[in-house]
Amino acid sequence: MAHSSQAHNSSSKASLFIAVALTIAMLYFGRRIFIPLALAMVSSFLLSPVVGALEKARMGRVPSVLIVMVLCCALAAGVAWGVANQFIAIMGHVADYRSNLVDKVHSLRPTTHSPISEATATVRELNKELAANNEALSKNNPDRMSRPIPVQVTAPPSNPIQDVTELLGPIAGPIETVGVIIIFTAFTLMKREDLRNRLIRLGGEGRLHVVTQALDEASRRLSRYLWLQFLVNVGYGTVFGAGLYVIGVPHAFLWGALEALLRFVPYIGTLLGASFPIALSLAVFSGWKHASLVLALFGVLEVTVANAIEPWLYGSNIGISSLAILVAAVFWTTLWGLPGLILSTPVTLCLMLAGRYVPRLHFLEVVLGDEPVLTPGEHFYQRLLAMDVDEARDIAEAHLRERSLESLYESVLIPALALAEQDRHMDAIDEQVSDFVVQTTRELIEDLGDRYERALSERGADMRKAVASAPAKPGIVSIPARDDSDELVAMMLAQLLRGEGSNAIELRVNRIDAMLEALSHHTFRIACVSALPPFAVGHARSLCKRLRARFPETKIIVGLWNFAGGSEKAHDRIGAGVAGAATTLAEAMSHIRRLAQSSMLGVEGTDEHVVSHDASGATTHLKST
């Protein structure tokens, strides 16, 4: 049976690998179709809110799409015309900038007798010697190949499309791609509901809710990201162009527009857009002042936008890790070139969302997403397995800076101990590692307990007086059910109870008879049995029976920490005879507060005398009626 399951898993992995390889090959060889289609889909996500707004103004679907497309084309054409005119003007003045460029090159040239110039001259002489040797060898080689004879081939007659392509030259390909993108975008906007329904039909066989949720989230995230990116880039280019105009750099409109466009290219686009006006400043102006001002403008603007404005607008992130964005940029650039670099972030976002909603593609969310893949408890336990005490403590300290001590125990330490218990019982870790996990966690709990008590003592003498003058609370004892992990959680509970002013102690783990004997020397009214399921449940049940037999007046609370079934099922697992069952420290403390309050009010219905001790050690006799 196990062999069959292993063979099935291997077959599934092989099938997935083959499917991924075929998909990559299809995307590469079909890039002339997929690139315009992907750009059109991204454009439709960007323009669909505008089309929707026009439709709400009682305009039809087709007129709305046509108006938006015409406006976008006119805006793009206007920007392109202005950029082209300014670029041509720059080309016409290149000769005028020659003297400045020559002066700056001479100023950067090293001196004649510098070590670098001497090393360069040596390398140049070696290259000449090697070239002379190669030429001599080729002359002495009788078998050298003869020079190929040129052959003239008559080209077939051309057609009008070829003539137009030759006339446009290198811009024919981009113009063709832009035309296809415009057509795809228009039809996508017109038929967006139909396309959505077809996607739901393809992927939602029996899972309409999941596919609908995935498409809604993808549409919302992608539209929001694209719009915010568009606004940020336009604003960035506007401010950059205005700053260049103030500095006096010629053709500031060109460089502002170019910077806004290149910011859509991840990582290298911004640097590339800033390099052109810096180079122009070096060519136009004598000295380094203007180039330094442009560089300073770019640095201040980039730091401000990248570290303040974009995180605030994007909500700190878009759900993709920075490493995944970098790897995706390299992958899609290798696959599709510059269009792939522009599309890398939107496509990666869609893949990450597919991994979130498609179980077989879950690895994509783990690899691409920026959400923590380990819970705080798992992260803490993993660092302990690696014997990294410092980082484990850093995890606890980071959690404690934002949350309470109770939250640290509930969310980090108890889940980590539960994982350690499971691994220990499955022989996944040896005794040495298990003892290290327990000892390190114990030291952390003791340290946090000392700091917690010092913080409470610093609240002032008035609080201590109020606690001392209050009625003495019943004694509470926290008892481990079986092993060291149960004892550690018992320590956590006793710490938190003492922080609330309760008279609480914890016992060290031992045999049941020894713990019962130790309890006979303490005064207590409430006992909480600490147990980490599933392995300590039986011991907790047995300990509760012995406690009821030995101390019938004691109210017993059972803590089955992190029990998946909830407190009601935990109570059923333990059986009758306990005052309550809890699965979290908060539930246990709530039960204890209720029992302590009812005991002080004398509503327990018993005539037994209960002996307790106040903070000074004096004995007080409380009688309940």
Backbone torsions as a table, in degrees:
resi	resn	phi	psi	omega
1	MET	NA	-44.9	178.9
2	ALA	-65.6	-38.7	179.1
3	HIS	-63.4	-39.5	178.7
4	SER	-64.8	-41.4	179.2
5	SER	-65.9	-39.3	179.2
6	GLN	-66.3	-39.7	177.9
7	ALA	-64.9	-37.9	178.8
8	HIS	-65.0	-42.1	178.8
9	ASN	-64.2	-40.6	178.5
10	SER	-64.4	-40.3	178.4
11	SER	-65.3	-39.1	178.7
12	SER	-64.7	-42.6	179.5
13	LYS	-64.5	-40.3	178.9
14	ALA	-64.7	-40.9	178.7
15	SER	-63.7	-41.0	179.2
16	LEU	-65.1	-41.2	178.9
17	PHE	-63.1	-43.7	179.2
18	ILE	-63.8	-41.3	179.9
19	ALA	-63.6	-41.4	179.0
20	VAL	-64.7	-42.8	179.7
21	ALA	-63.3	-42.9	178.5
22	LEU	-65.2	-37.9	178.7
23	THR	-64.0	-43.9	179.0
24	ILE	-63.1	-42.9	178.7
25	ALA	-62.8	-40.7	179.5
26	MET	-64.7	-41.5	178.9
27	LEU	-65.0	-34.8	-179.0
28	TYR	-73.1	-51.5	-175.6
29	PHE	-75.1	-20.9	177.4
30	GLY	-104.0	25.0	-174.4
31	ARG	-65.0	-25.1	179.2
32	ARG	-67.5	-21.1	176.4
33	ILE	-98.8	-42.9	-173.1
34	PHE	-72.8	-33.0	179.9
35	ILE	-64.3	-51.8	176.1
36	PRO	-61.0	-36.1	-179.8
37	LEU	-65.8	-43.4	179.5
38	ALA	-65.6	-42.8	177.2
39	LEU	-63.2	-36.8	177.6
40	ALA	-66.3	-39.3	178.6
41	MET	-64.3	-42.8	178.1
42	VAL	-63.7	-42.3	178.4
43	SER	-63.3	-37.3	179.7
44	SER	-67.2	-36.7	175.5
45	PHE	-63.6	-35.5	-179.4
46	LEU	-73.4	-36.3	-173.4
47	LEU	-95.5	-15.4	-176.3
48	SER	-61.0	-36.7	175.8
49	PRO	-61.0	-36.6	179.3
50	VAL	-68.7	-43.2	177.6
51	VAL	-62.0	-41.4	178.2
52	GLY	-62.5	-38.7	178.5
53	ALA	-64.5	-39.9	177.5
54	LEU	-67.4	-35.9	178.3
55	GLU	-66.6	-35.7	177.6
56	LYS	-67.3	-22.3	176.1
57	ALA	-84.3	21.8	175.6
58	ARG	66.2	35.1	170.7
59	MET	-105.1	147.1	-178.5
60	GLY	-69.4	168.8	-178.7
61	ARG	-64.1	-50.6	-176.6
62	VAL	-64.4	-48.5	177.1
63	PRO	-59.4	-38.0	179.5
64	SER	-63.1	-45.8	-179.7
65	VAL	-64.4	-43.0	-179.3
66	LEU	-64.1	-41.4	179.5
67	ILE	-62.4	-46.7	-178.9
68	VAL	-63.4	-44.0	-178.4
69	MET	-65.8	-41.1	179.3
70	VAL	-64.5	-43.5	179.0
71	LEU	-63.1	-42.4	179.7
72	CYS	-65.0	-43.5	179.1
73	CYS	-64.7	-40.7	179.3
74	ALA	-64.9	-42.2	178.6
75	LEU	-63.8	-45.3	179.6
76	ALA	-63.3	-41.5	179.8
77	ALA	-65.5	-41.0	178.5
78	GLY	-62.4	-44.9	178.3
79	VAL	-63.8	-43.6	-179.6
80	ALA	-63.0	-39.5	179.3
81	TRP	-64.5	-45.4	178.9
82	GLY	-64.4	-41.1	179.0
83	VAL	-64.9	-42.6	-179.1
84	ALA	-64.3	-41.9	179.4
85	ASN	-62.1	-44.4	-179.5
86	GLN	-68.9	-34.1	177.8
87	PHE	-65.2	-41.0	178.1
88	ILE	-64.8	-37.8	178.1
89	ALA	-64.0	-38.3	178.2
90	ILE	-64.8	-44.1	180.0
91	MET	-60.3	-31.3	179.8
92	GLY	-72.9	-15.4	-178.3
93	HIS	-111.9	12.4	-178.3
94	VAL	-61.1	-40.1	-178.9
95	ALA	-63.5	-30.2	-179.1
96	ASP	-70.4	-21.2	-176.0
97	TYR	-92.3	2.3	-172.0
98	ARG	-64.1	-41.7	-174.0
99	SER	-63.7	-43.4	178.7
100	ASN	-62.2	-42.5	-179.8
101	LEU	-64.7	-40.5	179.8
102	VAL	-64.2	-42.2	179.2
103	ASP	-61.2	-41.8	-178.4
104	LYS	-71.2	-34.0	176.5
105	VAL	-66.2	-41.5	178.3
106	HIS	-64.9	-33.8	179.8
107	SER	-70.0	-25.8	179.0
108	LEU	-89.8	-11.9	-176.2
109	ARG	-71.4	133.8	179.8
110	PRO	-69.4	161.4	179.5
111	THR	-67.9	163.0	-173.5
112	THR	-65.2	-38.0	-174.3
113	HIS	-99.7	19.9	178.5
114	SER	-74.8	156.3	178.8
115	PRO	-58.4	-35.0	-178.0
116	ILE	-67.8	-43.1	-179.2
117	SER	-66.3	-39.0	178.0
118	GLU	-64.8	-40.7	178.1
119	ALA	-65.1	-38.3	178.8
120	THR	-64.4	-41.0	178.7
121	ALA	-64.4	-38.5	178.3
122	THR	-63.1	-45.8	179.1
123	VAL	-62.7	-37.0	179.3
124	ARG	-64.5	-41.4	178.5
125	GLU	-64.7	-40.3	177.8
126	LEU	-62.8	-40.5	178.7
127	ASN	-63.4	-37.9	178.3
128	LYS	-64.4	-42.3	179.1
129	GLU	-62.5	-43.1	179.5
130	LEU	-64.7	-39.3	179.2
131	ALA	-65.5	-39.2	178.5
132	ALA	-65.2	-40.3	177.8
133	ASN	-63.9	-42.6	179.6
134	ASN	-63.8	-38.1	179.4
135	GLU	-67.3	-39.8	178.6
136	ALA	-64.8	-40.9	179.4
137	LEU	-64.2	-40.0	-178.8
138	SER	-67.5	-32.5	177.8
139	LYS	-70.7	-35.6	-177.9
140	ASN	-82.1	-4.3	-177.3
141	ASN	-89.6	110.3	-177.8
142	PRO	-71.9	-17.8	-175.3
143	ASP	-98.0	15.9	-178.3
144	ARG	-63.6	148.7	-176.5
145	MET	-72.2	143.2	178.4
146	SER	-75.1	157.7	-179.9
147	ARG	-67.8	133.5	-179.5
148	PRO	-65.6	145.5	-179.5
149	ILE	-88.2	122.9	179.0
150	PRO	-64.6	138.8	-179.6
151	VAL	-120.8	130.8	-179.9
152	GLN	-97.2	125.2	-179.3
153	VAL	-110.6	130.7	178.8
154	THR	-80.6	123.1	-178.6
155	ALA	-75.8	144.6	177.3
156	PRO	-68.2	159.9	179.3
157	PRO	-61.8	139.2	-177.2
158	SER	-87.0	161.9	175.5
159	ASN	-109.5	171.8	-176.9
160	PRO	-59.1	-37.0	-178.8
161	ILE	-64.9	-41.4	177.4
162	GLN	-65.3	-37.3	178.8
163	ASP	-63.1	-43.5	179.0
164	VAL	-64.9	-39.8	179.6
165	THR	-63.1	-43.0	178.4
166	GLU	-67.1	-33.2	179.0
167	LEU	-67.2	-42.2	-179.3
168	LEU	-73.6	-26.6	177.6
169	GLY	71.1	-136.2	-174.6
170	PRO	-69.0	-15.9	-179.8
171	ILE	-88.2	1.1	-179.5
172	ALA	-66.0	-42.1	-179.2
173	GLY	-63.1	-50.9	177.0
174	PRO	-59.7	-38.0	178.7
175	ILE	-64.5	-40.7	177.1
176	GLU	-62.1	-43.4	179.4
177	THR	-63.5	-42.1	179.2
178	VAL	-62.5	-41.6	178.0
179	GLY	-61.5	-42.5	178.2
180	VAL	-64.8	-40.0	179.1
181	ILE	-62.0	-42.8	-179.9
182	ILE	-61.7	-43.5	-179.4
183	ILE	-65.1	-47.2	179.5
184	PHE	-61.4	-41.4	-178.5
185	THR	-64.2	-43.6	-179.9
186	ALA	-61.4	-46.0	-179.1
187	PHE	-69.7	-33.6	177.5
188	THR	-65.3	-41.5	178.3
189	LEU	-67.1	-36.7	-179.9
190	MET	-71.6	-33.8	-174.1
191	LYS	-114.8	31.2	-172.6
192	ARG	-66.5	-38.1	177.1
193	GLU	-66.0	-39.6	178.8
194	ASP	-65.1	-41.5	177.3
195	LEU	-64.8	-39.7	177.9
196	ARG	-61.8	-45.0	-179.9
197	ASN	-64.5	-35.5	179.4
198	ARG	-69.6	-38.5	175.3
199	LEU	-63.4	-41.1	177.8
200	ILE	-62.8	-39.2	179.2
201	ARG	-66.5	-38.0	-179.5
202	LEU	-69.0	-43.5	-174.8
203	GLY	-104.6	-4.0	-173.6
204	GLY	-109.9	28.4	177.6
205	GLU	-66.0	101.8	-177.2
206	GLY	80.0	1.0	-178.4
207	ARG	-136.6	46.9	-177.2
208	LEU	-60.5	-39.7	-178.1
209	HIS	-63.2	-44.9	-176.9
210	VAL	-65.3	-46.6	-177.4
211	VAL	-67.5	-40.4	177.7
212	THR	-61.1	-43.6	179.0
213	GLN	-63.8	-40.4	179.8
214	ALA	-64.9	-45.0	-179.9
215	LEU	-65.7	-39.7	179.0
216	ASP	-63.6	-44.3	-179.4
217	GLU	-67.4	-41.0	179.0
218	ALA	-62.6	-44.4	-179.8
219	SER	-64.3	-43.9	-178.4
220	ARG	-65.4	-49.0	-178.0
221	ARG	-65.0	-45.5	-175.8
222	LEU	-68.1	-43.1	178.5
223	SER	-62.2	-44.4	-179.7
224	ARG	-63.6	-44.9	-179.0
225	TYR	-63.5	-44.9	-177.6
226	LEU	-65.5	-41.5	-180.0
227	TRP	-66.0	-45.7	179.2
228	LEU	-64.1	-39.4	177.3
229	GLN	-63.8	-40.8	178.3
230	PHE	-62.4	-45.7	-179.7
231	LEU	-65.8	-42.2	179.4
232	VAL	-63.6	-43.5	-178.4
233	ASN	-67.3	-40.6	177.2
234	VAL	-63.9	-44.5	177.3
235	GLY	-63.1	-40.3	177.9
236	TYR	-60.9	-48.3	179.8
237	GLY	-63.5	-37.3	179.7
238	THR	-64.6	-48.4	-179.7
239	VAL	-65.3	-39.9	179.9
240	PHE	-64.5	-43.9	177.9
241	GLY	-64.1	-40.0	178.6
242	ALA	-64.8	-39.9	178.1
243	GLY	-63.9	-39.7	177.2
244	LEU	-64.6	-37.1	178.8
245	TYR	-64.4	-40.4	178.7
246	VAL	-67.0	-40.0	179.3
247	ILE	-66.3	-30.3	179.3
248	GLY	106.1	13.6	179.1
249	VAL	-71.8	130.0	-179.9
250	PRO	-64.4	150.9	174.5
251	HIS	58.9	49.2	-178.0
252	ALA	-62.5	-34.0	179.5
253	PHE	-60.1	-42.2	179.9
254	LEU	-59.9	-47.4	-175.6
255	TRP	-72.9	-33.0	175.1
256	GLY	-65.8	-44.6	178.5
257	ALA	-65.0	-40.4	179.7
258	LEU	-65.0	-39.5	178.7
259	GLU	-66.3	-40.4	177.9
260	ALA	-62.9	-40.4	179.7
261	LEU	-70.6	-43.4	-176.5
262	LEU	-72.3	-17.5	177.2
263	ARG	-68.5	-15.5	173.8
264	PHE	-72.3	-16.6	177.2
265	VAL	-88.9	118.1	-175.4
266	PRO	-63.2	143.9	169.7
267	TYR	70.1	-64.1	-172.3
268	ILE	-89.3	-18.5	-174.4
269	GLY	-63.0	-44.4	-177.9
270	THR	-65.3	-44.3	178.8
271	LEU	-64.0	-40.3	179.7
272	LEU	-64.9	-42.0	179.4
273	GLY	-64.4	-32.2	179.8
274	ALA	-80.8	-22.9	-176.5
275	SER	-68.2	-31.1	-177.6
276	PHE	-67.0	-50.7	178.3
277	PRO	-66.8	-29.3	175.9
278	ILE	-65.3	-44.7	178.3
279	ALA	-63.3	-39.6	178.9
280	LEU	-64.8	-37.8	178.4
281	SER	-63.2	-38.6	176.9
282	LEU	-65.0	-34.6	-177.2
283	ALA	-79.6	-36.1	-172.7
284	VAL	-83.3	-44.9	-170.9
285	PHE	-103.4	144.9	173.4
286	SER	-79.7	144.2	-177.8
287	GLY	85.9	-174.9	-174.2
288	TRP	-113.6	4.5	-173.0
289	LYS	-63.3	-51.3	-174.6
290	HIS	-66.9	-39.5	177.4
291	ALA	-63.7	-37.9	177.9
292	SER	-66.0	-39.6	178.0
293	LEU	-64.6	-40.7	177.9
294	VAL	-63.6	-42.8	178.7
295	LEU	-63.2	-40.8	178.1
296	ALA	-65.3	-41.7	177.2
297	LEU	-59.3	-46.1	179.4
298	PHE	-62.8	-43.2	-178.8
299	GLY	-63.3	-46.6	-179.7
300	VAL	-64.3	-43.3	-178.3
301	LEU	-65.7	-42.5	-177.8
302	GLU	-67.9	-43.5	179.2
303	VAL	-63.2	-42.5	-178.8
304	THR	-65.5	-47.7	-177.1
305	VAL	-69.5	-45.7	-174.8
306	ALA	-70.7	-31.2	-173.5
307	ASN	-105.9	-12.2	-178.3
308	ALA	-125.2	-55.8	-172.4
309	ILE	-72.9	-48.9	-177.8
310	GLU	-63.8	-46.7	176.0
311	PRO	-59.9	-35.3	179.5
312	TRP	-69.4	-42.0	-178.8
313	LEU	-74.9	-41.5	-176.2
314	TYR	-80.5	-3.8	-176.0
315	GLY	74.7	38.9	178.1
316	SER	74.9	-29.5	177.9
317	ASN	-167.3	173.0	177.9
318	ILE	-110.9	10.9	177.6
319	GLY	95.0	2.6	-179.8
320	ILE	-117.1	137.3	178.6
321	SER	-70.4	151.7	-178.9
322	SER	-63.5	-36.4	177.7
323	LEU	-65.6	-39.0	178.6
324	ALA	-64.8	-38.1	177.6
325	ILE	-63.3	-41.0	-179.8
326	LEU	-66.2	-47.1	-179.9
327	VAL	-64.3	-40.9	178.9
328	ALA	-63.6	-38.3	178.1
329	ALA	-61.5	-43.3	178.6
330	VAL	-66.0	-42.9	-177.1
331	PHE	-63.9	-51.0	-176.0
332	TRP	-71.6	-29.1	174.6
333	THR	-67.3	-40.9	176.3
334	THR	-63.7	-35.4	-176.0
335	LEU	-80.2	-44.9	-171.5
336	TRP	-123.2	0.6	-180.0
337	GLY	78.8	-149.2	-178.1
338	LEU	-58.2	-42.8	175.7
339	PRO	-58.3	-36.0	177.3
340	GLY	-64.4	-36.5	176.8
341	LEU	-64.1	-40.3	178.8
342	ILE	-68.4	-37.0	-176.4
343	LEU	-86.7	-4.7	-170.6
344	SER	-59.9	-45.4	-177.5
345	THR	-69.0	-48.5	177.2
346	PRO	-60.3	-42.0	-179.7
347	VAL	-66.2	-40.2	178.7
348	THR	-64.4	-38.0	176.5
349	LEU	-61.6	-43.3	178.3
350	CYS	-64.1	-40.4	178.7
351	LEU	-65.2	-39.7	178.5
352	MET	-63.1	-41.0	178.5
353	LEU	-68.9	-34.8	175.2
354	ALA	-62.2	-40.0	176.9
355	GLY	-66.3	-26.2	179.4
356	ARG	-73.3	-32.1	-173.0
357	TYR	-109.4	-14.6	178.3
358	VAL	-106.4	115.0	-174.0
359	PRO	-56.4	-40.6	-176.2
360	ARG	-72.2	-15.5	178.3
361	LEU	-106.5	19.4	-177.0
362	HIS	-60.8	-27.8	-179.8
363	PHE	-61.2	-26.5	178.7
364	LEU	-65.6	-40.0	178.1
365	GLU	-66.3	-38.5	179.1
366	VAL	-65.8	-42.0	-175.8
367	VAL	-76.4	-40.7	-171.7
368	LEU	-96.1	-29.0	-173.8
369	GLY	-73.6	163.1	178.7
370	ASP	-106.6	3.7	176.5
371	GLU	-72.4	145.6	178.6
372	PRO	-60.4	129.7	-179.1
373	VAL	-86.9	-12.5	175.7
374	LEU	-117.2	137.2	172.9
375	THR	-68.1	162.5	178.8
376	PRO	-56.7	-38.9	178.0
377	GLY	-65.3	-42.5	177.8
378	GLU	-65.0	-40.1	179.5
379	HIS	-64.1	-44.7	178.9
380	PHE	-61.4	-46.1	-179.4
381	TYR	-65.4	-38.2	-179.8
382	GLN	-63.8	-39.1	178.7
383	ARG	-70.0	-31.9	174.8
384	LEU	-68.3	-37.9	176.5
385	LEU	-61.9	-32.6	178.1
386	ALA	-83.5	6.1	-179.4
387	MET	60.1	29.5	-179.3
388	ASP	-101.9	86.2	-176.6
389	VAL	-67.6	-39.4	-175.9
390	ASP	-62.6	-46.9	-179.4
391	GLU	-69.3	-34.9	176.6
392	ALA	-61.3	-42.8	177.3
393	ARG	-66.9	-35.5	177.6
394	ASP	-62.1	-38.6	177.6
395	ILE	-62.2	-44.7	179.2
396	ALA	-65.0	-43.0	-179.1
397	GLU	-65.4	-40.6	178.6
398	ALA	-62.5	-40.9	178.4
399	HIS	-66.0	-39.3	-176.7
400	LEU	-71.2	-25.9	177.7
401	ARG	-67.3	-26.1	-176.9
402	GLU	-106.6	-19.2	-175.3
403	ARG	-135.5	179.3	-175.4
404	SER	-84.0	169.9	176.7
405	LEU	-64.2	-38.7	177.5
406	GLU	-60.8	-41.6	177.8
407	SER	-64.0	-38.7	177.3
408	LEU	-60.6	-45.8	179.8
409	TYR	-64.7	-43.1	-176.7
410	GLU	-69.0	-43.5	-169.2
411	SER	-93.9	-20.3	-173.1
412	VAL	-119.6	-61.3	-170.3
413	LEU	-71.8	-46.1	-178.5
414	ILE	-64.6	-46.6	175.1
415	PRO	-59.4	-36.4	178.6
416	ALA	-65.5	-41.2	177.6
417	LEU	-66.4	-36.4	177.4
418	ALA	-63.6	-40.8	176.8
419	LEU	-64.4	-40.2	178.3
420	ALA	-63.7	-38.8	177.8
421	GLU	-63.2	-44.1	179.1
422	GLN	-62.0	-46.9	-179.8
423	ASP	-64.4	-36.9	-179.3
424	ARG	-66.6	-42.1	-179.2
425	HIS	-73.5	-22.2	176.6
426	MET	-93.6	6.8	-179.4
427	ASP	58.9	29.7	177.1
428	ALA	-80.2	-22.2	176.4
429	ILE	-128.5	150.4	-179.8
430	ASP	-85.6	177.4	-175.2
431	GLU	-66.3	-34.9	-179.4
432	GLN	-63.8	-45.1	178.9
433	VAL	-66.0	-41.4	179.5
434	SER	-61.1	-44.1	178.5
435	ASP	-64.6	-36.3	178.5
436	PHE	-64.4	-43.3	178.9
437	VAL	-61.4	-45.9	-178.2
438	VAL	-65.0	-46.6	-176.4
439	GLN	-66.1	-42.4	179.3
440	THR	-63.7	-42.6	179.0
441	THR	-66.2	-37.9	178.0
442	ARG	-62.3	-44.9	179.7
443	GLU	-63.1	-38.0	178.4
444	LEU	-65.6	-43.7	179.9
445	ILE	-63.0	-43.1	179.7
446	GLU	-64.1	-41.8	179.0
447	ASP	-63.8	-45.8	179.1
448	LEU	-64.9	-35.7	178.0
449	GLY	-64.2	-42.1	177.8
450	ASP	-63.4	-44.0	178.4
451	ARG	-64.2	-37.6	180.0
452	TYR	-64.1	-43.9	-179.6
453	GLU	-69.2	-37.2	176.8
454	ARG	-64.2	-39.3	178.8
455	ALA	-64.0	-38.5	178.6
456	LEU	-68.5	-38.3	-179.3
457	SER	-68.5	-23.7	-179.6
458	GLU	-80.8	-2.1	179.7
459	ARG	-73.6	-12.9	173.7
460	GLY	119.9	160.8	-178.3
461	ALA	-70.9	-27.6	-179.2
462	ASP	-60.7	-41.5	180.0
463	MET	-66.5	-40.0	179.1
464	ARG	-63.7	-38.7	177.1
465	LYS	-63.9	-39.3	179.7
466	ALA	-65.1	-40.1	178.6
467	VAL	-66.8	-40.1	-178.2
468	ALA	-68.6	-33.8	-178.6
469	SER	-82.3	-12.4	-179.9
470	ALA	-74.6	158.2	177.2
471	PRO	-60.3	139.9	-178.5
472	ALA	-65.3	130.5	179.6
473	LYS	-81.7	152.4	179.7
474	PRO	-60.5	149.3	177.7
475	GLY	-67.6	142.1	-178.7
476	ILE	-127.1	133.8	177.9
477	VAL	-124.4	135.1	179.4
478	SER	-107.7	121.8	-168.7
479	ILE	-119.5	125.8	175.3
480	PRO	-73.2	142.3	-176.5
481	ALA	-80.1	-37.2	-170.8
482	ARG	-144.3	-55.2	-168.5
483	ASP	-135.3	-168.2	-174.4
484	ASP	-64.0	-36.5	-179.6
485	SER	-63.9	-40.9	175.8
486	ASP	-62.5	-37.7	179.5
487	GLU	-65.5	-38.9	-179.9
488	LEU	-64.6	-41.0	177.9
489	VAL	-68.3	-34.5	175.3
490	ALA	-62.0	-38.1	175.3
491	MET	-62.2	-43.0	179.1
492	MET	-59.8	-46.2	-178.3
493	LEU	-63.3	-44.0	-179.7
494	ALA	-64.1	-38.7	177.0
495	GLN	-59.1	-49.2	-178.0
496	LEU	-64.6	-36.7	178.6
497	LEU	-67.7	-41.3	177.0
498	ARG	-64.3	-32.8	176.7
499	GLY	-64.2	-24.6	176.5
500	GLU	-89.5	2.6	179.2
501	GLY	92.8	9.7	-179.8
502	SER	-81.8	154.7	177.0
503	ASN	-89.7	81.2	-171.6
504	ALA	-118.2	141.3	174.8
505	ILE	-132.7	165.1	174.4
506	GLU	-127.5	147.8	177.8
507	LEU	-96.6	151.7	171.1
508	ARG	-80.4	148.4	-178.1
509	VAL	-67.1	140.5	-178.2
510	ASN	-164.1	-176.2	172.9
511	ARG	-64.1	153.6	-176.7
512	ILE	-60.1	-43.4	-179.7
513	ASP	-61.0	-41.6	-179.9
514	ALA	-66.2	-39.6	178.9
515	MET	-67.9	-39.9	177.0
516	LEU	-63.2	-39.0	177.8
517	GLU	-64.8	-39.8	178.2
518	ALA	-65.7	-34.9	179.9
519	LEU	-66.4	-27.4	-178.7
520	SER	-66.6	-16.8	178.7
521	HIS	-93.9	2.7	-179.9
522	HIS	-117.9	154.0	175.0
523	THR	-103.3	123.5	-178.6
524	PHE	-153.4	154.8	177.9
525	ARG	-116.8	-26.3	-176.9
526	ILE	-126.0	133.8	177.0
527	ALA	-123.1	134.1	176.8
528	CYS	-117.4	118.9	179.2
529	VAL	-89.6	122.8	-177.1
530	SER	-99.5	125.1	-177.3
531	ALA	-145.5	132.1	174.3
532	LEU	-97.9	109.6	-179.8
533	PRO	-70.8	164.0	4.7
534	PRO	-92.3	-7.7	-168.5
535	PHE	-83.3	-17.9	-177.0
536	ALA	-99.4	3.3	-175.8
537	VAL	-65.3	-46.2	-179.9
538	GLY	-61.3	-42.5	178.1
539	HIS	-65.8	-37.1	178.0
540	ALA	-63.9	-41.6	178.2
541	ARG	-62.7	-44.5	179.1
542	SER	-64.9	-41.1	179.1
543	LEU	-64.3	-38.7	178.5
544	CYS	-62.6	-41.6	178.6
545	LYS	-62.5	-43.4	179.7
546	ARG	-67.1	-36.7	177.4
547	LEU	-64.5	-43.5	179.7
548	ARG	-63.4	-37.7	-179.9
549	ALA	-70.6	-38.3	-176.2
550	ARG	-83.8	-36.8	-178.2
551	PHE	-129.7	78.8	-172.9
552	PRO	-66.2	-24.0	-178.7
553	GLU	-82.1	-7.0	-176.1
554	THR	-79.9	137.6	173.5
555	LYS	-90.0	127.8	-172.5
556	ILE	-110.6	129.0	172.0
557	ILE	-113.2	137.4	178.2
558	VAL	-113.3	127.5	176.3
559	GLY	-106.7	104.8	172.6
560	LEU	-97.1	87.7	-168.5
561	TRP	-67.5	133.0	179.2
562	ASN	62.4	26.2	178.1
563	PHE	-70.1	128.0	-170.8
564	ALA	-69.9	-26.1	-174.0
565	GLY	-81.5	-7.5	-178.1
566	GLY	91.9	173.7	-174.1
567	SER	-67.4	-35.1	-179.0
568	GLU	-65.1	-46.6	178.1
569	LYS	-67.2	-32.6	176.3
570	ALA	-63.6	-40.8	176.8
571	HIS	-62.6	-40.4	178.3
572	ASP	-65.5	-36.1	180.0
573	ARG	-66.4	-36.2	-179.1
574	ILE	-78.1	-37.2	-179.4
575	GLY	100.6	177.2	-177.8
576	ALA	-70.8	164.2	176.6
577	GLY	101.9	-2.3	176.7
578	VAL	-110.6	149.4	-178.0
579	ALA	-76.0	-17.5	179.7
580	GLY	176.7	160.9	177.2
581	ALA	-130.1	142.9	-177.6
582	ALA	-134.9	151.5	175.7
583	THR	-112.4	-8.7	178.1
584	THR	-133.0	161.7	176.7
585	LEU	-63.0	-35.7	180.0
586	ALA	-63.6	-42.9	178.2
587	GLU	-65.1	-42.1	179.9
588	ALA	-62.4	-43.9	179.6
589	MET	-66.1	-33.6	176.8
590	SER	-65.4	-44.1	176.2
591	HIS	-60.5	-43.2	-177.4
592	ILE	-66.6	-40.6	177.5
593	ARG	-60.5	-43.2	-179.7
594	ARG	-62.8	-45.1	-179.8
595	LEU	-67.3	-39.6	179.4
596	ALA	-65.4	-40.2	180.0
597	GLN	-65.5	-45.7	179.8
598	SER	-65.1	-32.6	179.0
599	SER	-69.1	-40.6	179.7
600	MET	-70.2	-28.2	178.9
601	LEU	-83.5	-7.4	176.6
602	GLY	72.3	43.8	-178.4
603	VAL	-117.5	22.0	-178.0
604	GLU	-83.7	-16.6	176.4
605	GLY	78.2	32.6	178.9
606	THR	-135.0	151.3	-179.3
607	ASP	-101.9	13.5	-178.4
608	GLU	-73.6	145.5	171.1
609	HIS	-84.4	133.7	179.4
610	VAL	-114.4	128.2	-178.3
611	VAL	-101.7	129.0	177.3
612	SER	-136.4	169.4	-178.6
613	HIS	-124.3	136.5	176.3
614	ASP	-87.3	-173.4	-174.4
615	ALA	-64.1	-26.5	-178.3
616	SER	-87.7	-5.8	179.1
617	GLY	95.5	-3.2	179.6
618	ALA	-73.3	145.9	-177.6
619	THR	-89.8	133.5	179.9
620	THR	-123.9	133.8	178.6
621	HIS	-100.5	119.2	178.0
622	LEU	-107.1	132.0	178.7
623	LYS	-119.0	124.8	178.4
624	SER	-102.3	150.4	-177.4
625	THR	-111.9	NA	NA
